[in-house]
Amino acid sequence: MIGGIAALLGIVGGAIVDPAAASAGWLVGFVFWAQILVGSLSLMMVHRLTSGDWGEIIAPATEPAAAAIPLLVLFAVPIFVAIPALYPWAQQPPTVKPDVLSLYLNRPAFVARSLVAFAGWSALALLLPRAAGERGQLLAAFGLVFHAAIISSVSIDWYLSVEAPFASSSFGASVAVSSLVAALAWAAVWMPAADDEPAVGDVGALLLATILGITYIDFMAVLVIWYGDLPREGAWFVARARFPWTALAVAAFALGSLIPTLALIQSRVRNRRRPLRAVGLTTLVGIAANDAYLIAPPKGVAALASGLLAIVGIGLIIISVIPFLARGQPQPFAWGAHDVR
């Protein structure tokens, strides 16, 4: 907790010098951890409908992470405050059409949509572990429908509107699948399972499938923009065609897609606990690089330093609070204790 607060104080200091870069960095850290927490809830709902040993062995990692979703409300407050510094549609002159500005992209609507998302996800995270049998399955089914609808909305708000009027019809699906990848990678790092646990291979296979899914979705989006030669969307990529953004894109692809895929297609990696943990950690770094690539460029290189501080600071605070939320009393953050034994 002390380390997390110290890192966040560093962002406050940066905000005095460059408010826009500090705000963008905070958004990078926020969306990175939101993907892990919300993705963990998604995995819980999917498991409730499909069952399987894979959901049982990752539960010690995903259930506490989902229980921390209410913390996102607190971490979103700086974003709400910094909307004028972050989003061009909130500045003068605005960068979107007047009708869009009045009906959708405005500050009250932005905050309202985010609060609806937090309320729905928090309610599901609270109720799902307490709902058994058919009631739990029904709750999970309705929860997935709600999640599919709301994540399409907030992903446009949080990510895409940083550079309005750039648009992508597949972006909501991309963020939804990316959150599953993040949650599975998080579970691969923290789940307390032994190397000989049969379900470890199922977790590795699911991580491979979701990584292939997000790679396909993002590749097709880029292909459509390139093939269609769309000036407005093309300008978004041209703005990133220089250092350090090109290096960040290469890192995001290599760490978040290429290396994990090449590792997970090998059964000796996919079915063993320790190699799978390394792949999960690598994947999380790749997701963080991708989030920075999407958000930071309009605010400059300084946003990368703020983003790193935000990822570390928010993460340390979440990790320090999760044991209280999950068990009601302070306990060490040691979900991998079974590996030690």
N, C-alpha and C positions, 0 to 999 in steps of 0.2 A: 504493500500500500504506500509506504514512504517513497519507494522508488518510482511508483506510478505518479504520485503527486509531484515529485521533483521533475519528472519528464514533462508533465503538463504545465508546470510553472515555466519551463523553458519555452513552451509555445506562447505563453502569455508575454514573455519578454520579446519574442519575435513579433508578436502582434503590435507592439509599440512601434517597431521599426517598419514593418510591412504587413498591414492588416490583411490584405488580400491573399498574400502567400500563406500567412498563418492560418487563415480560414480554410483555404484549399487543403492545406496539410491536415487540419483537423477533420475535414470531410473524408480524406483518404483513410485515416485511421478509423473513423466511424463506420464507413461502409465495409471496410475489411472485417471488422469484428461483428458487424450486423450480419454479414453473410454466414459466419460461423454459427452464431446463435440461432438465427432464423432457419438456417439449413439444418441444424440439429433438430429443431421442431419438425421440419418437413420429413426428416428421416423417421422420427417417432410416429408420425401420422401414416407414412407409407408402410412401416412395419406393422402397425396396428391392423392394417387392411390385408397385408400379405403374409404375416408371421415369418418365422425363420430364425435359426440360431444366430444369424448375423446381428439381428437387432438386440438380442440378449447380451452379446459380449461387448457391444458398443454402448449399451445403456449407461454404464457408469461414467461415460464421457459425454454422451449427448443429452441425457436428462438434466444434469447440473447446468450444462451450457444453455439449454432451453429455459431453465428456471431463471437465468440471468437476463432474459429479454426485457423485463421492466427497466433495467438499468439504461437501456437505449434511450428512454425518455430523457433522462438526465444528460446523457451525452449528446442528445440532439439540441438541447437548449442553446449552446454556442452557435450552432448552425442557424437556428431561427433568428438569433440576434444578428448574425453576420450575413443575412440574406442580401442586403444591398451591396456588400463587398464581393459576394460570391457569384451572384447570378445577374447576367446582363439584362434580363427582362425586368429586374427590379431597379435598374439604373435609368438615368435620363440622358439621351432619349432611349426608350426601350427598343429591343431588337426583334420583337415579335409583333404580329398584327394586333390592332386594337381589340378585335373580337376575342382573340386568344388571350390577351392580357386581362380582359374584363371577366371572361367566363372560366378561365382555367389557371393560367400562370400569373397568379397574384399572391401576395404574401398571406392573406387569411386562408385562401384555398390550399396553398402549399402546406401550411401548418396543420390545417384540419385533416388533410389526407394523411399526413405523417402520424398524427395522433390516432386516427382511426386504425391505421396499420398497427401501431404499438398496442392499442387496446385489444384488438382482435388476437394478435399473436400472444400477448400476455395472458389473455383469458384461456386460450387453447393450451398454453404451457402449464397453466394452473390446473385446468380441468382434466386434461387427457390422462395424466397418470392416475387420477382418481376415478376414472370411468372404466368399468370392466365390461367384458362381454360385448353384446350387440350395441349397447349404449356407447361404448368406446369406439366401436367401428363406425357407428353413425356420426359421432362427433368428428372422427378423423376424416370421414368422407366430406362432410360439410366444411371442415377446416381446410382441406386441400383446395376446395372450390374457392373459398375466401382468399386463401393464399395466392392462388393463380391470378385472381382478379386484382388484388391490392398490390402485389409485387410488380405487376405491369405498370401500375400507376406511379408508385414511389420510385421505381428505377428511372423513369423518365424525369421525375422531379429532381432526384438526388444527383444523378449522373449527367444525363443528356442536356438538361437545361443549363448546365454550366457554360455551354457554347451554343445556345439557341441562335439560329433555328435549325441546327443539325438534327436529323431525325432518322430513326431506324425502326422498322416494324417488328424486327426480331429481337430487339434489345431486352424486352421483358423476359422472354424465354431464355436469353443468354444469362441474365442475372439469376433467374430461378435455378438453372442448371449449375451455374457457378457456385451458388450457395450450397447445393448438394455436394459438389466437389470439395468445397471448403470444409463442410461438416464431416465428410468421410475422411479427409486428410487429418482433421483435428482428432477424430476418433482413432485413426491409425496411430497417431502419436501417443494418445493417452489411454487407450482401452487396456484394462488389466487382463491380458490373455497370454497364455503360454505358447511357445513355438509349435507345440504339437496339437493345439486346439484346431479341430477341423474347420470351424467357422471362420478362422482367420483368412483362409483362402477365399471365402465368400466376400468378406470385406474388401480384400484386394481386388477381386473380380468386379465388384460394384464400383470401386474407385477407378479402375481402368475403363469401365463402361461410361461413367459420367465424364471422365476426362476426354474420351473419344467424342462424346456427345457435344461438349462445349467447344471442342476444336472444330467439329463439323459446322455447328451453328455460326461461329465467328468467321470461319473461312468462307461460308456461303454469303454472309453479309458483305464481306470485303469484295468477293467476286461479283456480286450484283452491282455494287457501287462502281467497281472498276469497269465492268462490261457495259453498264449503262452510261458511263462517262458523265456522272451527275456533278455539275460544278460545285453546288453548295456542299455536298458530302465530300467531294474530292478535296476541297479546300481544307477540310478538317484534317485529312491525312498529310497534305502538303505542309501545314503548319507544324507537323511533327517530324518532318523529313530532315532533321538536323540533330546534332549532338546536344544534349544527352538523351533525347527522346527516342532516337533510333536504337541506341544501346539498351534503353529501358524496354523497348518493344521486343528486341532479341532476347533479353533476359526473361521477359514474361512468357514468350513462346517456349524457350528452351527449358526453363524451370517448371513452368506450369503445364506443359503439354509433351514436348519431345522426350525429355529425359524420363519423366514418370511412365510414359507409354512404353519406351524401350525397356525399362526395368520391369514393369508389371506384366509384360507378355511372357516373361520367364517365370515358370512355376516355382522355382526355388526362391524367387523374391516375393512373388504374390502370396505364397502359402506360409511364409515364415515371419514371425513377429518382428524381429529386429530390422531386417531389410525393409519391411513394410513401414516401420516407423520412420526410417530415413527418407523413403519416398514421400510419405505424408508431409514431413517437414519441408522437403524440397518443393512440393506442390504449394504449400502455404506461402512460401517466399515468392513463387511465381504469381500467385493470385494477388499478393500485395503489390508486386511490380506492375501488374495489369491495371489495378485500381489507380495507381499513381499515373500511369500512362493515359488513362481516360480523363483524369481530373486535373492534374497539376499543370500541364503545358500553358494554358491561358494566363496563369498567375506567375510563371517564371520558375527558374531553377530553385529558388529559395523555398518553394513549396515542397520540394523533395525532403529537405531537412526537417521541416515542420511535420511532414507526413510520417517520417521515421519516428520522430518523438511521439506523435499521436498514437501510432501503432503500438509502440512500447508502453507508453503511459496508460492508455486505455486497457491494453492487455493485462498489465500488471494489476491494475485495479480490479478488473473482472476476475482474474485468477485468485486474488486475495479475498474477494467477496463470495465467490461461488460456493465454498464449503458451508458458509452460513446459510445461504439460500437453499442448498440441497439437503442439508442434514439438520439444520436448526441449531447447531452448536459449532464452535470453531474446531476444525480438524485440519491436519496437514494436507496440502495439495499433492497427493501421492497416489493417483489412480493406477500408476504402473507398478504398485508394490508387489503384485503377483510375480512380475518378471524377476524381482530381486530374490524372492523366495525360491 
